[in-house]
Amino acid sequence: MATRGSRGAQQRARTDAERARLYAARRDWNDGLVARRRRDTVIAVVAGGLIVIGAGVSQAVHAQVSAPAPKPSPTATEPAPTPLLTPPADGAPAPTQTPGE
C-alpha cells in the first residue's frame, strides 16, 4: 500500500511538470510574438525608406523632365522720373512747399 507522503510527492511532481510545460509553452509563444514584431518592424522600415527614396527620385526626375520657367526678355523701360525738387549743392536745406502757398 502506498504511503501518504509518496502520493503527495507524485502529485507535486505532476503539478511541477505541468507548470514547466505551461511555462515553456508561454515562453515559446512570447518568443514567436517578439520575432513577428521584429519582422514587421523591419518590413515597415524598409517599405517606408523605399517610399521616401521613391518620392525624392520622383521629384528629381520631374524637375529634370519638366520645362524650365521662361526667362524674362529685356524690354525697354522708361527712365526713373527725376525728383521735382533737387537739393542745393551747397548743403543748405531744400525749400519745401507749404499747403497755403
N, CA, C and O atoms as CSV, one atom per row, in Angstrom:
chain,resi,resn,atom,element,x,y,z
A,1,MET,N,N,0.840,-1.167,0.000
A,1,MET,CA,C,0.000,0.000,0.000
A,1,MET,C,C,0.890,1.237,0.000
A,1,MET,O,O,1.898,1.302,0.705
A,2,ALA,N,N,0.488,2.224,-0.817
A,2,ALA,CA,C,1.284,3.440,-0.936
A,2,ALA,C,C,1.097,4.296,0.286
A,2,ALA,O,O,0.005,4.394,0.847
A,3,THR,N,N,2.149,4.892,0.674
A,3,THR,CA,C,2.055,5.755,1.847
A,3,THR,C,C,1.569,7.132,1.424
A,3,THR,O,O,1.641,7.500,0.251
A,4,ARG,N,N,1.095,7.852,2.355
A,4,ARG,CA,C,0.512,9.158,2.095
A,4,ARG,C,C,1.550,10.139,1.533
A,4,ARG,O,O,1.212,10.942,0.664
A,5,GLY,N,N,2.760,10.098,1.989
A,5,GLY,CA,C,3.802,11.006,1.546
A,5,GLY,C,C,4.193,10.785,0.093
A,5,GLY,O,O,4.502,11.747,-0.610
A,6,SER,N,N,4.187,9.562,-0.367
A,6,SER,CA,C,4.605,9.300,-1.737
A,6,SER,C,C,3.549,9.797,-2.730
A,6,SER,O,O,3.896,10.264,-3.815
A,7,ARG,N,N,2.273,9.702,-2.371
A,7,ARG,CA,C,1.228,10.195,-3.263
A,7,ARG,C,C,1.329,11.717,-3.382
A,7,ARG,O,O,1.155,12.263,-4.472
A,8,GLY,N,N,1.601,12.388,-2.302
A,8,GLY,CA,C,1.780,13.837,-2.316
A,8,GLY,C,C,2.987,14.229,-3.160
A,8,GLY,O,O,2.968,15.227,-3.880
A,9,ALA,N,N,4.036,13.418,-3.051
A,9,ALA,CA,C,5.227,13.705,-3.843
A,9,ALA,C,C,4.938,13.507,-5.325
A,9,ALA,O,O,5.412,14.289,-6.150
A,10,GLN,N,N,4.169,12.475,-5.683
A,10,GLN,CA,C,3.814,12.240,-7.082
A,10,GLN,C,C,2.925,13.366,-7.616
A,10,GLN,O,O,3.098,13.825,-8.745
A,11,GLN,N,N,1.985,13.795,-6.798
A,11,GLN,CA,C,1.092,14.882,-7.214
A,11,GLN,C,C,1.881,16.180,-7.395
A,11,GLN,O,O,1.650,16.928,-8.344
A,12,ARG,N,N,2.799,16.433,-6.490
A,12,ARG,CA,C,3.648,17.623,-6.603
A,12,ARG,C,C,4.509,17.547,-7.864
A,12,ARG,O,O,4.701,18.552,-8.548
A,13,ALA,N,N,5.025,16.359,-8.169
A,13,ALA,CA,C,5.844,16.178,-9.363
A,13,ALA,C,C,5.001,16.416,-10.619
A,13,ALA,O,O,5.462,17.055,-11.564
A,14,ARG,N,N,3.762,15.900,-10.630
A,14,ARG,CA,C,2.875,16.148,-11.774
A,14,ARG,C,C,2.549,17.630,-11.900
A,14,ARG,O,O,2.543,18.169,-13.007
A,15,THR,N,N,2.281,18.286,-10.793
A,15,THR,CA,C,1.977,19.723,-10.814
A,15,THR,C,C,3.181,20.504,-11.307
A,15,THR,O,O,3.038,21.422,-12.113
A,16,ASP,N,N,4.363,20.151,-10.832
A,16,ASP,CA,C,5.586,20.834,-11.276
A,16,ASP,C,C,5.830,20.607,-12.761
A,16,ASP,O,O,6.242,21.525,-13.470
A,17,ALA,N,N,5.580,19.394,-13.235
A,17,ALA,CA,C,5.769,19.097,-14.654
A,17,ALA,C,C,4.769,19.897,-15.497
A,17,ALA,O,O,5.115,20.417,-16.558
A,18,GLU,N,N,3.525,19.989,-15.011
A,18,GLU,CA,C,2.513,20.768,-15.730
A,18,GLU,C,C,2.898,22.245,-15.765
A,18,GLU,O,O,2.764,22.892,-16.804
A,19,ARG,N,N,3.371,22.782,-14.648
A,19,ARG,CA,C,3.824,24.185,-14.614
A,19,ARG,C,C,4.981,24.415,-15.582
A,19,ARG,O,O,5.013,25.419,-16.293
A,20,ALA,N,N,5.923,23.489,-15.604
A,20,ALA,CA,C,7.072,23.627,-16.506
A,20,ALA,C,C,6.614,23.571,-17.964
A,20,ALA,O,O,7.121,24.315,-18.803
A,21,ARG,N,N,5.652,22.687,-18.267
A,21,ARG,CA,C,5.133,22.590,-19.623
A,21,ARG,C,C,4.419,23.875,-20.029
A,21,ARG,O,O,4.618,24.367,-21.140
A,22,LEU,N,N,3.596,24.420,-19.146
A,22,LEU,CA,C,2.886,25.665,-19.439
A,22,LEU,C,C,3.864,26.838,-19.583
A,22,LEU,O,O,3.692,27.700,-20.444
A,23,TYR,N,N,4.890,26.856,-18.725
A,23,TYR,CA,C,5.881,27.929,-18.799
A,23,TYR,C,C,6.625,27.874,-20.139
A,23,TYR,O,O,6.841,28.903,-20.779
A,24,ALA,N,N,7.009,26.679,-20.550
A,24,ALA,CA,C,7.713,26.535,-21.823
A,24,ALA,C,C,6.814,26.946,-22.991
A,24,ALA,O,O,7.272,27.578,-23.943
A,25,ALA,N,N,5.534,26.581,-22.908
A,25,ALA,CA,C,4.602,26.951,-23.976
A,25,ALA,C,C,4.438,28.469,-24.040
A,25,ALA,O,O,4.440,29.040,-25.131
A,26,ARG,N,N,4.297,29.135,-22.884
A,26,ARG,CA,C,4.182,30.602,-22.868
A,26,ARG,C,C,5.443,31.265,-23.396
A,26,ARG,O,O,5.376,32.241,-24.144
A,27,ARG,N,N,6.587,30.733,-23.004
A,27,ARG,CA,C,7.860,31.299,-23.459
A,27,ARG,C,C,8.009,31.159,-24.969
A,27,ARG,O,O,8.449,32.095,-25.635
A,28,ASP,N,N,7.647,30.000,-25.515
A,28,ASP,CA,C,7.711,29.804,-26.971
A,28,ASP,C,C,6.753,30.740,-27.694
A,28,ASP,O,O,7.103,31.312,-28.727
A,29,TRP,N,N,5.544,30.899,-27.159
A,29,TRP,CA,C,4.561,31.783,-27.762
A,29,TRP,C,C,5.060,33.225,-27.741
A,29,TRP,O,O,4.937,33.942,-28.734
A,30,ASN,N,N,5.627,33.653,-26.603
A,30,ASN,CA,C,6.154,35.011,-26.484
A,30,ASN,C,C,7.335,35.227,-27.421
A,30,ASN,O,O,7.460,36.291,-28.026
A,31,ASP,N,N,8.201,34.227,-27.545
A,31,ASP,CA,C,9.327,34.347,-28.478
A,31,ASP,C,C,8.820,34.511,-29.910
A,31,ASP,O,O,9.394,35.267,-30.694
A,32,GLY,N,N,7.754,33.808,-30.242
A,32,GLY,CA,C,7.155,33.957,-31.567
A,32,GLY,C,C,6.597,35.356,-31.788
A,32,GLY,O,O,6.733,35.917,-32.875
A,33,LEU,N,N,5.966,35.924,-30.753
A,33,LEU,CA,C,5.451,37.286,-30.858
A,33,LEU,C,C,6.582,38.291,-31.064
A,33,LEU,O,O,6.479,39.196,-31.893
A,34,VAL,N,N,7.648,38.122,-30.310
A,34,VAL,CA,C,8.787,39.038,-30.429
A,34,VAL,C,C,9.381,38.952,-31.829
A,34,VAL,O,O,9.701,39.976,-32.433
A,35,ALA,N,N,9.527,37.751,-32.343
A,35,ALA,CA,C,10.084,37.577,-33.685
A,35,ALA,C,C,9.165,38.196,-34.733
A,35,ALA,O,O,9.636,38.831,-35.677
A,36,ARG,N,N,7.863,38.014,-34.573
A,36,ARG,CA,C,6.921,38.589,-35.538
A,36,ARG,C,C,6.964,40.109,-35.494
A,36,ARG,O,O,6.943,40.757,-36.540
A,37,ARG,N,N,7.025,40.692,-34.292
A,37,ARG,CA,C,7.094,42.153,-34.181
A,37,ARG,C,C,8.375,42.680,-34.803
A,37,ARG,O,O,8.361,43.705,-35.484
A,38,ARG,N,N,9.467,41.996,-34.577
A,38,ARG,CA,C,10.748,42.421,-35.167
A,38,ARG,C,C,10.662,42.364,-36.692
A,38,ARG,O,O,11.099,43.287,-37.379
A,39,ARG,N,N,10.100,41.283,-37.211
A,39,ARG,CA,C,9.953,41.139,-38.662
A,39,ARG,C,C,9.064,42.241,-39.228
A,39,ARG,O,O,9.390,42.837,-40.255
A,40,ASP,N,N,7.945,42.514,-38.567
A,40,ASP,CA,C,7.036,43.561,-39.030
A,40,ASP,C,C,7.701,44.926,-38.988
A,40,ASP,O,O,7.475,45.748,-39.877
A,41,THR,N,N,8.513,45.183,-37.976
A,41,THR,CA,C,9.212,46.462,-37.878
A,41,THR,C,C,10.215,46.614,-39.010
A,41,THR,O,O,10.315,47.680,-39.618
A,42,VAL,N,N,10.950,45.559,-39.292
A,42,VAL,CA,C,11.934,45.614,-40.381
A,42,VAL,C,C,11.218,45.863,-41.714
A,42,VAL,O,O,11.674,46.675,-42.519
A,43,ILE,N,N,10.111,45.176,-41.944
A,43,ILE,CA,C,9.356,45.360,-43.186
A,43,ILE,C,C,8.846,46.799,-43.279
A,43,ILE,O,O,8.925,47.414,-44.343
A,44,ALA,N,N,8.328,47.338,-42.182
A,44,ALA,CA,C,7.803,48.707,-42.194
A,44,ALA,C,C,8.909,49.724,-42.448
A,44,ALA,O,O,8.705,50.682,-43.194
A,45,VAL,N,N,10.069,49.532,-41.843
A,45,VAL,CA,C,11.183,50.468,-42.051
A,45,VAL,C,C,11.662,50.420,-43.495
A,45,VAL,O,O,11.903,51.461,-44.107
A,46,VAL,N,N,11.798,49.230,-44.034
A,46,VAL,CA,C,12.258,49.095,-45.425
A,46,VAL,C,C,11.224,49.712,-46.369
A,46,VAL,O,O,11.591,50.455,-47.280
A,47,ALA,N,N,9.946,49.419,-46.167
A,47,ALA,CA,C,8.904,49.973,-47.038
A,47,ALA,C,C,8.865,51.496,-46.921
A,47,ALA,O,O,8.761,52.187,-47.935
A,48,GLY,N,N,8.946,52.025,-45.709
A,48,GLY,CA,C,8.939,53.474,-45.528
A,48,GLY,C,C,10.145,54.124,-46.185
A,48,GLY,O,O,10.020,55.174,-46.815
A,49,GLY,N,N,11.309,53.508,-46.042
A,49,GLY,CA,C,12.511,54.042,-46.683
A,49,GLY,C,C,12.381,54.050,-48.194
A,49,GLY,O,O,12.780,55.013,-48.849
A,50,LEU,N,N,11.825,52.980,-48.751
A,50,LEU,CA,C,11.632,52.927,-50.202
A,50,LEU,C,C,10.655,53.999,-50.674
A,50,LEU,O,O,10.841,54.586,-51.741
A,51,ILE,N,N,9.631,54.252,-49.894
A,51,ILE,CA,C,8.662,55.285,-50.257
A,51,ILE,C,C,9.322,56.660,-50.251
A,51,ILE,O,O,9.115,57.455,-51.168
A,52,VAL,N,N,10.115,56.940,-49.222
A,52,VAL,CA,C,10.791,58.239,-49.134
A,52,VAL,C,C,11.792,58.394,-50.273
A,52,VAL,O,O,11.848,59.448,-50.907
A,53,ILE,N,N,12.574,57.369,-50.538
A,53,ILE,CA,C,13.543,57.428,-51.635
A,53,ILE,C,C,12.818,57.582,-52.970
A,53,ILE,O,O,13.242,58.361,-53.823
A,54,GLY,N,N,11.727,56.842,-53.150
A,54,GLY,CA,C,10.948,56.957,-54.378
A,54,GLY,C,C,10.388,58.361,-54.573
A,54,GLY,O,O,10.369,58.868,-55.695
A,55,ALA,N,N,9.933,58.993,-53.499
A,55,ALA,CA,C,9.417,60.358,-53.603
A,55,ALA,C,C,10.528,61.322,-54.008
A,55,ALA,O,O,10.312,62.204,-54.839
A,56,GLY,N,N,11.696,61.161,-53.433
A,56,GLY,CA,C,12.827,62.024,-53.792
A,56,GLY,C,C,13.234,61.841,-55.242
A,56,GLY,O,O,13.471,62.820,-55.949
A,57,VAL,N,N,13.316,60.602,-55.689
A,57,VAL,CA,C,13.677,60.321,-57.082
A,57,VAL,C,C,12.608,60.880,-58.013
A,57,VAL,O,O,12.927,61.440,-59.061
A,58,SER,N,N,11.354,60.731,-57.639
A,58,SER,CA,C,10.257,61.260,-58.450
A,58,SER,C,C,10.378,62.773,-58.604
A,58,SER,O,O,10.190,63.301,-59.699
A,59,GLN,N,N,10.688,63.467,-57.522
A,59,GLN,CA,C,10.843,64.921,-57.591
A,59,GLN,C,C,12.019,65.297,-58.482
A,59,GLN,O,O,11.918,66.232,-59.275
A,60,ALA,N,N,13.125,64.585,-58.361
A,60,ALA,CA,C,14.305,64.888,-59.173
A,60,ALA,C,C,14.023,64.647,-60.651
A,60,ALA,O,O,14.400,65.461,-61.494
A,61,VAL,N,N,13.367,63.543,-60.970
A,61,VAL,CA,C,13.045,63.246,-62.370
A,61,VAL,C,C,12.082,64.300,-62.910
A,61,VAL,O,O,12.252,64.774,-64.033
A,62,HIS,N,N,11.091,64.662,-62.134
A,62,HIS,CA,C,10.129,65.668,-62.580
A,62,HIS,C,C,10.822,67.009,-62.837
A,62,HIS,O,O,10.516,67.687,-63.818
A,63,ALA,N,N,11.740,67.388,-61.973
A,63,ALA,CA,C,12.454,68.650,-62.152
A,63,ALA,C,C,13.319,68.610,-63.414
A,63,ALA,O,O,13.467,69.634,-64.082
A,64,GLN,N,N,13.885,67.468,-63.751
A,64,GLN,CA,C,14.726,67.354,-64.930
A,64,GLN,C,C,13.901,67.301,-66.212
A,64,GLN,O,O,14.330,67.823,-67.241
A,65,VAL,N,N,12.735,66.685,-66.166
A,65,VAL,CA,C,11.933,66.467,-67.359
A,65,VAL,C,C,11.063,67.678,-67.683
A,65,VAL,O,O,10.890,68.010,-68.856
A,66,SER,N,N,10.522,68.332,-66.687
A,66,SER,CA,C,9.600,69.436,-66.946
A,66,SER,C,C,10.338,70.622,-67.543
A,66,SER,O,O,11.536,70.802,-67.325
A,67,ALA,N,N,9.602,71.429,-68.299
A,67,ALA,CA,C,10.200,72.579,-68.960
A,67,ALA,C,C,10.624,73.607,-67.910
A,67,ALA,O,O,9.926,73.816,-66.918
A,68,PRO,N,N,11.761,74.239,-68.136
A,68,PRO,CA,C,12.174,75.257,-67.169
A,68,PRO,C,C,11.294,76.495,-67.301
A,68,PRO,O,O,10.643,76.699,-68.326
A,69,ALA,N,N,11.280,77.298,-66.280
A,69,ALA,CA,C,10.488,78.522,-66.303
A,69,ALA,C,C,11.064,79.465,-67.359
A,69,ALA,O,O,12.283,79.555,-67.502
A,70,PRO,N,N,10.215,80.162,-68.094
A,70,PRO,CA,C,10.727,81.060,-69.124
A,70,PRO,C,C,11.520,82.203,-68.496
A,70,PRO,O,O,11.174,82.720,-67.434
A,71,LYS,N,N,12.586,82.577,-69.182
A,71,LYS,CA,C,13.418,83.672,-68.687
A,71,LYS,C,C,12.844,84.975,-69.255
A,71,LYS,O,O,12.463,85.013,-70.425
A,72,PRO,N,N,12.776,86.026,-68.464
A,72,PRO,CA,C,12.209,87.268,-68.962
A,72,PRO,C,C,13.121,87.891,-70.020
A,72,PRO,O,O,14.344,87.912,-69.886
A,73,SER,N,N,12.486,88.390,-71.064
A,73,SER,CA,C,13.270,89.042,-72.109
A,73,SER,C,C,13.418,90.525,-71.750
A,73,SER,O,O,12.529,91.113,-71.134
A,74,PRO,N,N,14.534,91.113,-72.136
A,74,PRO,CA,C,14.715,92.530,-71.794
A,74,PRO,C,C,13.717,93.391,-72.569
A,74,PRO,O,O,13.494,93.180,-73.761
A,75,THR,N,N,13.135,94.336,-71.894
A,75,THR,CA,C,12.186,95.250,-72.525
A,75,THR,C,C,12.666,96.666,-72.292
A,75,THR,O,O,13.428,96.948,-71.367
A,76,ALA,N,N,12.200,97.544,-73.153
A,76,ALA,CA,C,12.559,98.959,-72.996
A,76,ALA,C,C,11.813,99.505,-71.788
A,76,ALA,O,O,10.596,99.354,-71.681
A,77,THR,N,N,12.522,100.120,-70.908
A,77,THR,CA,C,11.897,100.698,-69.726
A,77,THR,C,C,12.100,102.204,-69.755
A,77,THR,O,O,13.080,102.713,-70.300
A,78,GLU,N,N,11.168,102.883,-69.167
A,78,GLU,CA,C,11.286,104.330,-69.076
A,78,GLU,C,C,12.266,104.663,-67.956
A,78,GLU,O,O,12.317,103.960,-66.946
A,79,PRO,N,N,13.046,105.733,-68.128
A,79,PRO,CA,C,13.949,106.101,-67.042
A,79,PRO,C,C,13.148,106.584,-65.849
A,79,PRO,O,O,12.027,107.074,-65.991
A,80,ALA,N,N,13.722,106.442,-64.699
A,80,ALA,CA,C,13.058,106.868,-63.468
A,80,ALA,C,C,12.827,108.369,-63.518
A,80,ALA,O,O,13.694,109.113,-63.977
A,81,PRO,N,N,11.678,108.823,-63.055
A,81,PRO,CA,C,11.396,110.257,-63.089
A,81,PRO,C,C,12.364,111.015,-62.168
A,81,PRO,O,O,12.754,110.527,-61.108
A,82,THR,N,N,12.726,112.190,-62.599
A,82,THR,CA,C,13.628,112.997,-61.783
A,82,THR,C,C,12.823,113.668,-60.692
A,82,THR,O,O,11.659,114.010,-60.902
A,83,PRO,N,N,13.417,113.858,-59.546
A,83,PRO,CA,C,12.667,114.500,-58.468
A,83,PRO,C,C,12.368,115.961,-58.832
A,83,PRO,O,O,13.150,116.626,-59.512
A,84,LEU,N,N,11.212,116.433,-58.355
A,84,LEU,CA,C,10.808,117.798,-58.657
A,84,LEU,C,C,11.715,118.818,-57.975
A,84,LEU,O,O,12.059,119.846,-58.557
A,85,LEU,N,N,12.082,118.533,-56.785
A,85,LEU,CA,C,12.941,119.457,-56.049
A,85,LEU,C,C,14.294,118.802,-55.853
A,85,LEU,O,O,14.379,117.717,-55.278
A,86,THR,N,N,15.315,119.423,-56.305
A,86,THR,CA,C,16.654,118.890,-56.096
A,86,THR,C,C,17.324,119.687,-54.986
A,86,THR,O,O,17.204,120.912,-54.950
A,87,PRO,N,N,18.005,119.034,-54.110
A,87,PRO,CA,C,18.645,119.776,-53.024
A,87,PRO,C,C,19.795,120.617,-53.574
A,87,PRO,O,O,20.483,120.192,-54.502
A,88,PRO,N,N,20.004,121.789,-53.020
A,88,PRO,CA,C,21.106,122.624,-53.476
A,88,PRO,C,C,22.443,121.980,-53.165
A,88,PRO,O,O,22.558,121.206,-52.215
A,89,ALA,N,N,23.423,122.289,-53.938
A,89,ALA,CA,C,24.734,121.688,-53.811
A,89,ALA,C,C,25.512,122.217,-52.625
A,89,ALA,O,O,26.455,121.564,-52.180
A,90,ASP,N,N,25.151,123.382,-52.094
A,90,ASP,CA,C,25.947,123.959,-51.012
A,90,ASP,C,C,25.606,123.382,-49.650
A,90,ASP,O,O,26.229,123.777,-48.664
A,91,GLY,N,N,24.663,122.481,-49.544
A,91,GLY,CA,C,24.350,121.830,-48.279
A,91,GLY,C,C,23.238,122.510,-47.519
A,91,GLY,O,O,22.879,122.044,-46.438
A,92,ALA,N,N,22.672,123.593,-48.029
A,92,ALA,CA,C,21.563,124.255,-47.347
A,92,ALA,C,C,20.322,123.402,-47.489
A,92,ALA,O,O,20.196,122.645,-48.451
A,93,PRO,N,N,19.411,123.513,-46.551
A,93,PRO,CA,C,18.196,122.702,-46.663
A,93,PRO,C,C,17.382,123.130,-47.866
A,93,PRO,O,O,17.346,124.304,-48.236
A,94,ALA,N,N,16.730,122.151,-48.466
A,94,ALA,CA,C,15.940,122.415,-49.641
A,94,ALA,C,C,14.634,123.102,-49.250
A,94,ALA,O,O,14.061,122.792,-48.206
A,95,PRO,N,N,14.164,124.022,-50.071
A,95,PRO,CA,C,12.885,124.670,-49.735
A,95,PRO,C,C,11.754,123.652,-49.914
A,95,PRO,O,O,11.799,122.785,-50.786
A,96,THR,N,N,10.782,123.786,-49.088
A,96,THR,CA,C,9.622,122.910,-49.174
A,96,THR,C,C,8.406,123.730,-49.471
A,96,THR,O,O,8.359,124.913,-49.130
A,97,GLN,N,N,7.436,123.147,-50.086
A,97,GLN,CA,C,6.196,123.839,-50.356
A,97,GLN,C,C,5.280,123.655,-49.173
A,97,GLN,O,O,5.191,122.574,-48.590
A,98,THR,N,N,4.607,124.722,-48.832
A,98,THR,CA,C,3.642,124.647,-47.743
A,98,THR,C,C,2.256,124.613,-48.354
A,98,THR,O,O,2.069,125.106,-49.466
A,99,PRO,N,N,1.299,124.058,-47.676
A,99,PRO,CA,C,-0.023,123.904,-48.252
A,99,PRO,C,C,-0.705,125.255,-48.560
A,99,PRO,O,O,-1.570,125.309,-49.434
A,100,GLY,N,N,-0.338,126.331,-47.870
A,100,GLY,CA,C,-1.011,127.607,-48.080
A,100,GLY,C,C,-0.456,128.375,-49.254
A,100,GLY,O,O,-1.067,129.379,-49.619
A,101,GLU,N,N,0.588,128.020,-49.851
A,101,GLU,CA,C,1.202,128.802,-50.939
A,101,GLU,C,C,0.619,128.536,-52.248
A,101,GLU,O,O,1.041,129.125,-53.243
